[in-house]
Amino acid sequence: MQHLISLEDMDRDRLLTLLDRAQQFAELDARAAQPDSLAGVHVVNLFFEPSTRTRLSFEIAAHRLGADVVNFDAERSSTLKGETLADTFRTVEAMGAQLFIVRHGDSGACELLSELAGSGTHIVNAGEGRNAHPTQGLLDMLTIRQFSALPFEQLSVAIIGDIRHSRVARSDLHALRALGCRDIRVCAPDALLPDAGELHGYRVIDVTDDALRNADVVMTLRLQRERMEDGLVDSLEGYYAGYGIDQRRLSLAKPDAFVMHPGPMNRGVEIESAVADGPRSAILRQVANGVAVRMAVMEALVEHCN
Ligand code: NCD
């Protein structure tokens, strides 16, 4: 594995190996001695879209493994002078950076960079268009494994919200499938569902209450208006009434079901605050697991080359 672009072709064994390693990192106190797997490695956060948790958790993960980290600020870079992504990448690679953490609005950006990359250079997709967000998919699987008493094969997972524009949902769907999950329900207004071809193998359920009934895991997604044509959602109030996860709706899921959201949340749009901050919320665990998963991924990529 030289790059991590998508979870689409990642098999169950590879996923489980990464999750096992991430679990070790999750259990390792951040103040204890850390492995120096990335000592001497220059990591560049190449983010062309906004990010809070993904960028910072990659940075913290890289520091914990002994890497040197620099952050690229697209807003203050030569991108504004018209420099292409490929030229920006080649420029930073020529400075000796080896591990590129890339967030970009174009689906295909990471694939392009992986084709340009030299043999000792690694590309990690940190969220690309609506296509894929593989480390989010991995951290979501780690969170499910920690919270759930059941194996993936026996889980009922309900994914509610703007699946059409969600790279998180696409990576989660690939990972859930690879891990053997059979009951995957998707629920969204028609305009926010992916095209039919992408939904093969999943149960599309029109009514949120029905999608949640006896679910073990409830995943809700942000309305990604930056990637949406105008008019797909009539009103935020109407969306909340139809698809918002509140305490009444959550009570339809299994008694030990838990709620996930990749963040950033729109409270009162996708999720009620009482749920987001309540005892059945896994949201901050997702964030914490982001550091552990990103440590495991970066370590695996660099080890591949040594
Ligand atoms: C997600 C993203 O950027 O795709 N955020 C994240 O990385 N945790 C989800 C979103 O923006 O809604």
Residues whose N, C-alpha, C, O or C-beta is under 5 A from the ligand:
A	BS01	NCD	T54 G127 H133 V168 R222 P262 G263 P264
